[in-house]
Amino acid sequence: MTTSDDERRPAPEDYRDGKLRKKVYERELSRLQVELVKLQQWIKDTGHRAVVLFEGRDAAGKGGAIERITSKTNPRVVRTVALGVPSDRQKTQWYFQRYVEQLPAAGELVLFDRSWYNRAGVERVMGFATEDEVAEFFRSVPEFERLLQRAGIQLVKYWFSVSDEEQERRFRARAEDPTKRWKLSPMDLASWERWEEYSRAKDDMFAHTDTDDSPWWVIDAEVKRHARLNCIAHLLDQFPYTDVTPERIELPPRPPAPNVDRPPIEHQRFVPRRY
């Protein structure tokens, strides 16, 4: 809604080696996050309901984009859903059931860090779903998404696209960083080994589910900074939001404290100072 004006496009000097300079990136991200807070308030005030799906290759940057979207927003309004492996009971349910439980109520925006499209991707490639189950999913999902939209839930679907060379670079960076090794699971390594199988699964998924009323929007995720900004800017454009930010609040003077004896502060247990 607010980010496509030509006058706001970065100038050539804002780039270095084809990438936005960090200072420019942080400036643009800050501006977009202000708009996200405006969007949040509009969603809350109007009772709007929306779902955004984030799909793509492992290490494509989905989580980083979600983190930037939610870092300044209220988790009671903008909520992230990242479901784990289904339980034995959930495996016997209607496939969409555990996702339906996470859908938004009035005044909520729900971000799915992977979604029901697991069936068309990892479950299919890794053999967790049969070809009959995948075929049934492809028959069901367009109608399921139309049901959501007819119920008044706005649906936006993003696919983060990254090359095999860039995925390898990010995997190696995770392996070398002890704070990021938890991100490199056996399933991630399997996705690396089965690149071509995942490519065919993604193409088949798009053939069945990239529809005019529920399209896939592809994010070029080769450069993380660009992917995050482009995703947020496009997401904002999907809503007819207006600025309904509450007026600035002036804090009133604090009333005089009553004369009450309080226990000595030395009786409290303080965390030792190490810094």
Backbone bond lengths (Angstrom), bond angles and torsions (degrees), N, CA, C in turn:
res aa  C-N    CA-C-N  psi(-1)  N-CA   C-N-CA  omega(-1)  CA-C   N-CA-C  phi
1 M - - - 1.451 - - 1.519 112.26 -
2 T 1.332 116.05 -34.54 1.460 118.68 -171.23 1.514 113.32 -122.89
3 T 1.329 118.51 2.88 1.462 118.32 -165.98 1.522 114.76 -117.43
4 S 1.329 118.44 3.81 1.453 119.62 -173.08 1.530 113.53 -99.93
5 D 1.326 117.81 2.17 1.455 120.15 -178.41 1.524 110.61 -67.09
6 D 1.323 115.27 134.53 1.458 119.83 -178.07 1.521 112.60 -58.99
7 E 1.352 116.95 -33.39 1.453 118.41 -177.26 1.525 112.40 -68.58
8 R 1.311 117.50 -12.55 1.460 120.21 179.19 1.526 112.23 -97.78
9 R 1.298 117.91 -0.94 1.456 119.73 178.57 1.525 109.58 -71.02
10 P 1.345 117.28 138.62 1.472 119.36 179.09 1.522 111.57 -60.09
11 A 1.318 115.69 148.92 1.454 121.85 177.84 1.525 109.47 -81.62
12 P 1.349 117.50 162.10 1.475 120.11 179.53 1.517 113.68 -54.08
13 E 1.333 117.20 -35.11 1.460 119.14 -179.20 1.533 113.10 -72.47
14 D 1.339 117.05 -8.39 1.460 120.85 177.48 1.530 112.25 -79.93
15 Y 1.330 116.30 -4.36 1.464 121.01 -178.84 1.527 110.41 -110.10
16 R 1.328 114.18 151.70 1.457 120.59 172.89 1.524 107.76 -140.24
17 D 1.318 115.93 121.95 1.466 121.99 -176.86 1.532 111.55 54.68
18 G 1.325 115.69 38.57 1.458 120.97 176.51 1.515 115.10 81.75
19 K 1.335 117.51 2.16 1.460 121.20 -178.74 1.524 110.16 -120.59
20 L 1.324 115.39 145.79 1.453 119.22 175.28 1.524 110.19 -59.84
21 R 1.307 115.96 137.11 1.456 119.17 174.29 1.530 109.38 -63.77
22 K 1.312 115.68 148.74 1.459 120.52 -174.93 1.522 112.00 -56.99
23 K 1.329 116.64 -42.47 1.467 120.28 -178.48 1.528 110.86 -63.03
24 V 1.322 116.98 -40.02 1.461 120.79 179.10 1.525 109.95 -68.34
25 Y 1.329 115.65 -43.54 1.463 120.25 177.97 1.526 110.94 -57.51
26 E 1.311 117.20 -47.57 1.461 120.56 -177.53 1.524 111.12 -65.78
27 R 1.342 116.25 -34.89 1.467 119.49 177.35 1.520 110.96 -65.57
28 E 1.342 116.75 -45.49 1.460 120.72 -179.97 1.528 111.44 -67.31
29 L 1.328 116.22 -40.03 1.461 119.77 178.68 1.520 110.67 -61.93
30 S 1.328 117.00 -43.67 1.460 120.65 178.68 1.519 111.50 -60.16
31 R 1.337 116.39 -41.88 1.466 119.82 179.87 1.525 111.14 -64.99
32 L 1.338 116.36 -43.02 1.460 119.94 -179.93 1.519 111.70 -67.37
33 Q 1.328 116.80 -34.05 1.461 118.93 179.18 1.522 111.96 -68.22
34 V 1.319 117.15 -29.67 1.461 120.09 172.33 1.530 109.48 -62.84
35 E 1.339 116.05 -42.46 1.462 119.72 177.97 1.530 111.65 -64.66
36 L 1.329 116.68 -36.01 1.470 119.79 177.64 1.521 111.21 -63.36
37 V 1.324 117.58 -36.53 1.459 120.63 176.71 1.533 110.15 -66.29
38 K 1.326 116.93 -38.35 1.468 120.12 175.28 1.526 110.50 -63.27
39 L 1.346 116.18 -43.32 1.459 120.41 177.61 1.521 110.51 -60.44
40 Q 1.320 116.57 -43.92 1.455 121.03 179.41 1.526 111.18 -56.88
41 Q 1.313 116.80 -46.42 1.459 120.54 -178.21 1.522 110.88 -65.46
42 W 1.329 116.20 -38.25 1.476 120.43 178.23 1.528 110.34 -64.30
43 I 1.340 116.77 -43.88 1.465 120.53 178.63 1.519 110.20 -60.84
44 K 1.314 116.81 -43.92 1.464 120.60 -179.83 1.521 111.46 -64.31
45 D 1.331 116.65 -45.11 1.457 120.40 -175.87 1.525 112.68 -70.23
46 T 1.328 117.25 -35.11 1.465 120.58 -176.31 1.521 113.02 -90.60
47 G 1.342 117.60 -11.55 1.456 119.68 -176.37 1.518 113.04 73.97
48 H 1.318 116.59 19.45 1.465 120.53 -179.82 1.528 110.04 -64.32
49 R 1.328 116.54 150.48 1.461 122.27 176.26 1.521 108.45 -125.10
50 A 1.329 115.85 131.43 1.461 119.60 -177.66 1.514 110.67 -146.91
51 V 1.337 115.03 147.42 1.455 123.61 177.37 1.521 107.91 -126.67
52 V 1.330 116.55 133.57 1.460 121.71 175.91 1.515 107.97 -123.39
53 L 1.333 117.01 125.24 1.458 122.53 179.46 1.525 109.61 -99.85
54 F 1.319 116.29 134.69 1.458 122.81 176.19 1.522 108.10 -117.56
55 E 1.327 115.86 111.36 1.454 122.04 179.86 1.522 109.02 -127.40
56 G 1.328 116.05 166.37 1.454 120.54 177.81 1.511 111.13 149.30
57 R 1.307 115.11 -178.07 1.460 121.35 179.62 1.527 110.46 -61.86
58 D 1.331 115.95 157.25 1.454 119.68 169.93 1.529 108.66 -62.31
59 A 1.332 115.81 138.07 1.467 124.00 -179.05 1.529 112.80 69.72
60 A 1.321 117.33 18.80 1.466 119.64 179.08 1.523 112.84 -79.79
61 G 1.330 117.60 -11.60 1.463 119.84 176.46 1.504 115.36 105.37
62 K 1.332 117.55 13.80 1.466 120.11 179.82 1.529 111.60 -60.78
63 G 1.343 115.47 -48.26 1.453 119.20 -177.68 1.516 113.03 -62.97
64 G 1.329 116.71 -38.39 1.455 119.95 178.58 1.514 112.18 -64.66
65 A 1.326 117.15 -38.77 1.468 120.35 177.68 1.518 110.69 -66.10
66 I 1.331 116.62 -43.46 1.463 120.47 179.17 1.526 110.32 -61.84
67 E 1.325 115.96 -41.66 1.466 120.44 -179.95 1.516 110.85 -59.84
68 R 1.330 117.42 -41.39 1.479 119.67 179.77 1.515 111.48 -71.23
69 I 1.307 118.31 -30.49 1.463 121.09 177.64 1.522 110.95 -68.80
70 T 1.321 116.92 -39.17 1.461 120.80 -171.97 1.519 114.70 -95.81
71 S 1.328 118.36 -6.77 1.467 119.67 -171.52 1.527 113.15 -65.01
72 K 1.339 118.12 -25.79 1.465 120.82 -178.77 1.525 112.66 -112.29
73 T 1.315 117.64 1.65 1.459 120.21 -174.50 1.529 111.33 -102.69
74 N 1.319 114.44 168.66 1.460 122.16 -178.66 1.527 109.25 -84.96
75 P 1.337 119.11 120.03 1.469 120.01 -178.16 1.521 113.59 -64.42
76 R 1.321 117.95 -13.50 1.461 120.15 175.45 1.530 111.60 -79.25
77 V 1.324 116.07 -16.68 1.473 120.81 178.98 1.519 110.57 -107.84
78 V 1.329 116.68 -48.19 1.463 122.62 179.34 1.530 106.75 -105.79
79 R 1.313 115.85 104.54 1.464 121.29 -169.78 1.524 110.38 -114.85
80 T 1.350 115.90 137.31 1.459 121.56 178.30 1.521 109.60 -101.75
81 V 1.331 115.76 136.32 1.461 122.28 177.34 1.526 107.70 -121.03
82 A 1.329 116.16 122.29 1.462 121.91 176.26 1.526 107.10 -134.20
83 L 1.310 116.60 88.54 1.458 121.42 -174.67 1.518 111.23 -75.56
84 G 1.332 115.28 145.12 1.450 120.79 177.15 1.517 111.60 -88.29
85 V 1.318 115.24 -162.62 1.464 120.91 179.10 1.532 108.54 -64.56
86 P 1.326 118.86 134.45 1.471 119.84 -179.88 1.521 111.80 -62.91
87 S 1.329 115.61 145.82 1.458 121.26 176.97 1.527 109.40 -72.63
88 D 1.330 115.77 170.81 1.468 119.79 177.48 1.524 110.48 -59.79
89 R 1.324 116.74 -37.97 1.463 119.71 178.42 1.526 110.99 -67.16
90 Q 1.338 116.83 -44.57 1.463 120.21 -179.15 1.524 112.04 -63.08
91 K 1.328 116.40 -30.24 1.468 119.79 178.94 1.522 112.07 -64.58
92 T 1.330 116.75 -20.67 1.476 120.18 179.80 1.522 111.76 -94.42
93 Q 1.336 117.98 -5.15 1.460 121.90 -179.17 1.524 111.06 -82.15
94 W 1.330 114.39 167.89 1.468 120.30 167.21 1.523 107.31 -54.27
95 Y 1.322 116.67 135.35 1.467 120.21 -170.29 1.526 112.77 -53.79
96 F 1.330 118.10 -40.43 1.464 120.94 -174.92 1.532 113.11 -81.89
97 Q 1.322 117.37 -4.56 1.460 120.57 -168.87 1.523 113.54 -59.87
98 R 1.322 117.74 -46.03 1.465 118.48 -176.61 1.523 112.42 -71.92
99 Y 1.317 116.81 -20.10 1.457 119.89 174.07 1.522 111.46 -79.60
100 V 1.329 116.19 -36.95 1.463 120.73 178.35 1.530 110.35 -58.93
101 E 1.330 116.51 -36.98 1.462 120.62 -179.66 1.522 112.34 -61.68
102 Q 1.329 117.54 -20.12 1.463 121.99 -176.80 1.522 113.28 -99.56
103 L 1.321 117.98 1.26 1.461 120.55 -176.75 1.523 111.04 -66.41
104 P 1.332 117.55 155.66 1.462 120.34 -173.13 1.522 113.41 -75.23
105 A 1.316 114.53 147.43 1.459 121.91 165.01 1.530 107.25 -87.93
106 A 1.322 116.35 -179.10 1.460 120.19 -179.89 1.524 110.31 -59.32
107 G 1.326 115.58 134.80 1.454 120.37 177.75 1.511 114.44 79.41
108 E 1.346 117.05 27.57 1.457 120.62 -178.98 1.527 111.20 -131.29
109 L 1.323 114.87 145.00 1.468 123.65 172.11 1.523 106.69 -119.17
110 V 1.334 117.79 119.34 1.454 122.02 -176.97 1.524 109.34 -110.04
111 L 1.327 116.11 127.32 1.457 123.34 178.57 1.526 108.38 -105.50
112 F 1.326 117.50 118.45 1.456 122.04 178.51 1.525 109.64 -94.63
113 D 1.329 116.01 113.23 1.458 121.74 172.73 1.526 106.33 -84.92
114 R 1.296 115.96 90.12 1.465 127.17 -163.92 1.519 109.02 72.06
115 S 1.314 115.26 150.93 1.458 119.92 -168.03 1.514 110.44 -147.09
116 W 1.337 114.42 -155.37 1.464 119.36 177.44 1.525 112.53 -62.98
117 Y 1.328 117.58 -11.58 1.468 119.90 177.40 1.524 112.67 -75.40
118 N 1.330 117.71 -0.05 1.464 119.99 170.17 1.523 111.05 -53.98
119 R 1.323 116.09 -34.78 1.463 119.60 -177.52 1.524 111.50 -63.49
120 A 1.307 117.09 -35.76 1.463 120.70 -178.34 1.514 112.75 -83.96
121 G 1.352 116.75 -12.07 1.454 120.32 -177.73 1.503 112.78 -113.51
122 V 1.342 115.51 -96.08 1.459 119.79 -173.43 1.526 112.78 -61.32
123 E 1.335 118.22 -40.20 1.462 119.39 -178.61 1.531 110.97 -64.94
124 R 1.306 116.40 -37.22 1.462 119.79 -179.93 1.526 110.92 -71.74
125 V 1.329 116.19 -49.19 1.465 120.09 -174.95 1.531 111.53 -67.14
126 M 1.323 116.45 -38.14 1.460 120.41 -176.59 1.526 112.89 -87.49
127 G 1.311 117.62 0.09 1.455 120.53 176.18 1.515 114.67 80.45
128 F 1.346 117.30 17.84 1.456 120.00 177.83 1.527 111.93 -81.99
129 A 1.317 117.14 -12.62 1.459 122.07 177.17 1.530 108.24 -131.72
130 T 1.317 116.19 143.08 1.459 120.76 178.60 1.524 109.80 -78.24
131 E 1.317 116.26 163.63 1.466 119.53 177.55 1.522 110.84 -64.49
132 D 1.325 118.01 -31.24 1.469 120.64 175.50 1.525 110.22 -65.20
133 E 1.325 117.53 -40.46 1.463 120.62 178.63 1.525 110.80 -66.86
134 V 1.309 116.56 -37.85 1.467 119.79 177.61 1.521 110.41 -66.30
135 A 1.337 116.65 -42.44 1.470 120.30 178.82 1.525 110.56 -61.93
136 E 1.326 117.49 -40.44 1.463 120.81 177.57 1.525 110.82 -65.83
137 F 1.328 116.42 -37.98 1.462 119.79 176.79 1.525 110.71 -60.29
138 F 1.318 116.96 -45.49 1.464 119.89 180.00 1.520 111.70 -64.38
139 R 1.320 117.98 -31.10 1.463 120.29 175.56 1.521 111.45 -72.20
140 S 1.329 116.53 -35.73 1.457 120.89 -171.89 1.516 114.32 -86.60
141 V 1.347 116.97 -35.62 1.462 118.42 -168.33 1.527 113.70 -65.27
142 P 1.329 121.63 -36.76 1.468 117.42 177.73 1.528 112.03 -62.26
143 E 1.328 116.75 -39.67 1.461 119.39 179.07 1.522 110.66 -70.47
144 F 1.330 117.00 -38.59 1.460 120.44 177.54 1.529 110.18 -58.85
145 E 1.319 117.25 -44.38 1.463 119.99 -179.04 1.521 111.72 -70.48
146 R 1.331 117.02 -32.88 1.472 118.89 174.37 1.520 110.78 -66.34
147 L 1.322 117.29 -36.41 1.467 120.45 176.77 1.524 110.71 -61.26
148 L 1.331 116.47 -43.33 1.456 119.77 178.26 1.527 110.79 -60.13
149 Q 1.317 115.75 -45.50 1.457 119.84 -177.61 1.520 111.96 -67.92
150 R 1.333 117.00 -37.80 1.464 119.21 177.09 1.523 111.24 -67.18
151 A 1.328 116.47 -26.75 1.462 120.33 177.25 1.527 112.10 -79.27
152 G 1.331 116.71 -1.39 1.456 120.66 177.55 1.508 114.56 93.75
153 I 1.334 118.10 13.57 1.468 121.75 178.11 1.518 108.93 -96.41
154 Q 1.311 116.65 118.80 1.465 121.10 177.35 1.518 109.23 -74.71
155 L 1.333 116.73 136.40 1.459 122.02 -177.23 1.523 110.20 -124.22
156 V 1.339 115.83 127.29 1.468 122.35 176.65 1.524 107.25 -126.33
157 K 1.334 117.46 131.51 1.463 122.02 -176.66 1.529 109.98 -120.93
158 Y 1.351 115.84 124.52 1.460 121.40 178.83 1.526 110.26 -116.96
159 W 1.339 114.03 136.86 1.462 121.09 172.26 1.516 107.96 -117.02
160 F 1.344 116.88 120.33 1.459 122.00 179.37 1.526 108.40 -89.97
161 S 1.321 115.78 118.18 1.457 122.30 -174.02 1.521 110.14 -104.67
162 V 1.343 116.01 128.11 1.451 121.50 -179.02 1.526 108.60 -140.55
163 S 1.320 117.02 148.32 1.463 121.17 -178.79 1.527 110.33 -78.58
164 D 1.336 115.84 162.50 1.468 119.12 178.05 1.526 111.12 -65.22
165 E 1.342 118.12 -33.84 1.462 120.44 178.71 1.528 111.27 -64.99
166 E 1.346 116.36 -42.79 1.458 119.44 -179.29 1.529 110.99 -71.07
167 Q 1.331 116.99 -36.47 1.457 119.04 176.86 1.527 110.64 -61.92
168 E 1.342 116.63 -42.48 1.458 120.03 178.70 1.528 110.88 -61.82
169 R 1.316 117.09 -42.31 1.460 120.32 179.76 1.527 110.39 -60.63
170 R 1.324 117.02 -42.24 1.464 120.29 -178.93 1.524 111.33 -70.88
171 F 1.322 117.25 -37.40 1.463 119.86 175.91 1.531 110.43 -60.94
172 R 1.321 116.46 -44.20 1.466 119.59 -179.05 1.531 110.52 -65.81
173 A 1.310 116.78 -37.17 1.465 120.00 177.98 1.524 110.83 -64.37
174 R 1.327 116.23 -38.33 1.462 119.62 177.27 1.524 111.19 -65.86
175 A 1.311 116.31 -41.24 1.461 120.20 -178.70 1.523 111.47 -63.51
176 E 1.329 117.41 -31.46 1.458 121.56 -176.84 1.524 112.93 -86.16
177 D 1.323 117.73 -17.85 1.466 121.56 -176.50 1.524 109.28 -102.37
178 P 1.348 118.61 113.58 1.470 119.94 -177.89 1.526 113.74 -62.14
179 T 1.333 117.85 -21.87 1.464 120.00 178.50 1.520 112.55 -82.44
180 K 1.351 116.96 -7.34 1.458 119.81 -177.48 1.525 113.00 -121.06
181 R 1.323 116.94 -0.95 1.466 118.67 -176.56 1.519 112.47 -63.79
182 W 1.345 116.77 -26.45 1.461 119.35 178.28 1.524 111.31 -62.94
183 K 1.328 116.74 -21.48 1.463 120.70 179.00 1.525 112.43 -76.59
184 L 1.328 117.01 -14.80 1.460 121.27 -175.61 1.532 108.37 -101.64
185 S 1.315 116.21 87.22 1.459 122.10 -176.17 1.531 110.55 -91.48
186 P 1.336 117.02 166.00 1.471 119.34 173.83 1.526 112.68 -55.86
187 M 1.336 116.40 -32.65 1.460 119.72 178.07 1.523 111.20 -66.99
188 D 1.348 116.25 -35.30 1.464 119.71 176.36 1.528 110.84 -63.81
189 L 1.324 115.72 -43.79 1.462 119.32 179.44 1.515 111.21 -63.75
190 A 1.335 116.43 -37.49 1.461 119.71 177.34 1.525 110.96 -64.98
191 S 1.341 116.35 -36.51 1.469 119.29 178.72 1.525 110.62 -65.67
192 W 1.342 116.08 -33.67 1.461 119.77 177.29 1.529 110.44 -65.43
193 E 1.327 116.28 -43.67 1.459 120.57 -178.05 1.526 111.93 -69.40
194 R 1.333 116.87 -24.85 1.468 120.53 -175.27 1.535 110.98 -112.21
195 W 1.307 115.71 39.86 1.471 120.87 -177.47 1.517 111.87 -53.17
196 E 1.319 117.87 -48.68 1.460 120.86 -176.31 1.525 111.37 -66.19
197 E 1.338 117.24 -37.94 1.460 119.83 178.24 1.522 111.04 -64.28
198 Y 1.327 116.33 -40.58 1.465 119.67 176.71 1.533 110.86 -65.86
199 S 1.322 116.54 -35.68 1.467 119.72 178.34 1.527 110.55 -62.68
200 R 1.318 116.79 -45.94 1.463 119.93 179.24 1.526 111.18 -65.00
201 A 1.345 116.56 -38.93 1.461 119.99 178.78 1.526 110.92 -64.48
202 K 1.330 116.60 -40.51 1.465 119.73 178.69 1.528 111.03 -65.01
203 D 1.332 117.65 -42.76 1.462 120.63 179.78 1.520 110.86 -62.97
204 D 1.329 117.11 -40.48 1.460 121.07 178.82 1.528 110.42 -66.68
205 M 1.325 116.18 -40.20 1.461 120.47 178.31 1.524 111.30 -61.09
206 F 1.327 116.95 -44.96 1.456 120.41 178.38 1.524 111.08 -63.19
207 A 1.319 116.60 -39.63 1.469 120.20 -179.41 1.521 111.40 -60.11
208 H 1.325 117.12 -32.83 1.462 121.07 -176.92 1.525 113.69 -93.85
209 T 1.332 117.94 -24.75 1.472 118.97 -167.98 1.522 114.81 -126.49
210 D 1.321 118.52 -0.19 1.466 120.97 176.08 1.523 107.76 -89.18
211 T 1.317 116.81 87.69 1.458 122.53 -173.78 1.519 110.54 -111.19
212 D 1.325 116.32 164.39 1.456 120.28 -179.63 1.523 111.77 -63.94
213 D 1.339 117.16 -35.70 1.459 119.01 -178.05 1.521 112.51 -88.58
214 S 1.336 117.78 -10.97 1.463 121.34 177.05 1.519 109.42 -147.04
215 P 1.333 116.74 69.62 1.474 120.06 -173.00 1.528 113.00 -79.55
216 W 1.328 114.31 157.47 1.461 121.13 168.20 1.526 108.65 -88.98
217 W 1.321 115.91 134.33 1.457 121.53 173.24 1.521 107.71 -107.69
218 V 1.325 117.00 120.82 1.465 122.07 -174.86 1.523 109.68 -93.37
219 I 1.334 115.23 127.58 1.468 122.64 176.87 1.523 108.54 -101.78
220 D 1.330 117.15 120.87 1.456 120.77 172.25 1.527 107.17 -70.36
221 A 1.350 116.56 108.10 1.461 121.31 -171.13 1.522 113.42 -106.25
222 E 1.329 118.05 19.20 1.466 120.16 179.44 1.531 111.95 -61.94
223 V 1.325 116.66 -35.40 1.464 121.77 177.68 1.528 107.01 -115.11
224 K 1.314 116.40 115.82 1.463 120.32 -173.78 1.524 112.60 -58.82
225 R 1.316 116.85 -43.41 1.466 119.42 -178.42 1.519 110.97 -59.03
226 H 1.327 116.09 -45.99 1.458 120.31 -178.90 1.522 110.43 -65.64
227 A 1.338 116.65 -42.28 1.469 120.39 -178.17 1.522 110.60 -60.55
228 R 1.320 116.98 -44.14 1.465 120.00 -178.31 1.517 111.67 -64.05
229 L 1.328 115.96 -46.87 1.466 118.89 -179.06 1.522 111.28 -65.66
230 N 1.332 117.26 -43.94 1.460 120.08 -179.30 1.522 111.48 -63.59
231 C 1.325 116.24 -39.27 1.457 120.04 179.73 1.527 111.18 -65.34
232 I 1.323 116.67 -48.20 1.462 119.66 -178.50 1.523 110.92 -63.82
233 A 1.341 116.57 -43.79 1.466 120.07 -179.79 1.523 110.58 -60.73
234 H 1.341 116.60 -43.57 1.463 119.94 -179.84 1.522 110.64 -67.20
235 L 1.328 117.21 -41.29 1.461 120.48 179.32 1.519 111.14 -59.18
236 L 1.315 117.24 -44.11 1.464 120.73 178.18 1.518 111.53 -59.91
237 D 1.333 116.05 -36.39 1.466 120.71 -179.40 1.522 112.94 -67.58
238 Q 1.328 118.23 -14.34 1.458 120.91 -177.22 1.528 113.22 -82.73
239 F 1.332 116.98 -6.04 1.464 120.42 -174.68 1.523 110.29 -123.24
240 P 1.336 117.55 137.51 1.472 120.34 177.03 1.528 111.27 -85.16
241 Y 1.331 116.30 48.74 1.456 119.50 -173.14 1.524 111.39 -76.54
242 T 1.305 114.69 155.96 1.456 122.37 174.44 1.524 108.32 -124.21
243 D 1.302 115.84 164.44 1.456 120.53 -178.55 1.525 109.14 -80.61
244 V 1.315 115.32 102.49 1.465 120.69 177.43 1.536 109.45 -116.11
245 T 1.330 115.43 31.08 1.451 120.33 178.70 1.526 109.60 -59.71
246 P 1.324 117.68 133.30 1.474 119.36 178.99 1.527 111.38 -58.41
247 E 1.327 114.60 150.13 1.463 119.75 177.54 1.521 110.21 -62.73
248 R 1.315 114.72 153.48 1.462 120.10 178.32 1.525 109.88 -58.79
249 I 1.325 115.69 135.41 1.460 121.41 -178.28 1.525 109.53 -98.61
250 E 1.315 115.37 129.58 1.460 120.72 174.32 1.522 108.40 -95.73
251 L 1.307 116.78 121.96 1.456 120.09 -179.89 1.523 110.39 -70.30
252 P 1.320 117.56 127.71 1.476 119.28 177.54 1.512 110.56 -73.33
253 P 1.315 117.53 160.53 1.474 119.49 176.85 1.527 110.70 -59.82
254 R 1.297 115.40 140.14 1.457 119.07 177.74 1.537 109.05 -74.57
255 P 1.332 116.60 132.42 1.472 118.21 -179.49 1.511 111.14 -65.30
256 P 1.320 116.57 154.10 1.473 120.18 -179.94 1.528 110.81 -57.01
257 A 1.312 115.75 138.76 1.462 120.25 179.97 1.512 110.11 -74.58
258 P 1.316 116.41 137.68 1.469 118.29 176.44 1.528 110.64 -68.07
259 N 1.299 115.30 155.90 1.464 120.77 -178.96 1.528 108.80 -81.04
260 V 1.356 114.83 88.68 1.459 120.72 -177.07 1.518 108.69 -121.19
261 D 1.307 115.46 134.22 1.455 119.39 176.53 1.523 109.83 -76.67
262 R 1.314 116.83 124.81 1.459 121.68 177.57 1.520 109.32 -111.18
263 P 1.339 116.59 154.02 1.472 117.86 -179.83 1.523 110.93 -65.50
264 P 1.313 117.26 152.04 1.477 120.38 -179.69 1.525 111.18 -58.97
265 I 1.309 115.45 139.46 1.466 120.14 -178.08 1.527 110.99 -64.62
266 E 1.316 117.15 -23.77 1.457 120.42 179.75 1.525 112.63 -66.01
267 H 1.319 117.11 -16.58 1.461 120.85 179.87 1.527 112.49 -79.44
268 Q 1.337 117.42 -8.16 1.460 121.22 -179.09 1.531 110.16 -90.51
269 R 1.310 115.12 150.43 1.467 121.32 -179.70 1.531 109.51 -92.97
270 F 1.305 116.56 109.42 1.453 121.64 -179.75 1.536 110.14 -96.40
271 V 1.292 115.74 145.15 1.461 121.07 173.30 1.527 108.34 -64.15
272 P 1.318 118.20 133.84 1.477 119.71 179.88 1.531 111.90 -58.70
273 R 1.309 115.14 141.51 1.463 119.78 178.82 1.531 109.03 -81.03
274 R 1.307 115.97 120.32 1.461 121.61 176.66 1.519 111.97 -115.28
275 Y 1.293 116.12 -10.55 1.467 120.08 -176.56 1.530 109.06 -132.16
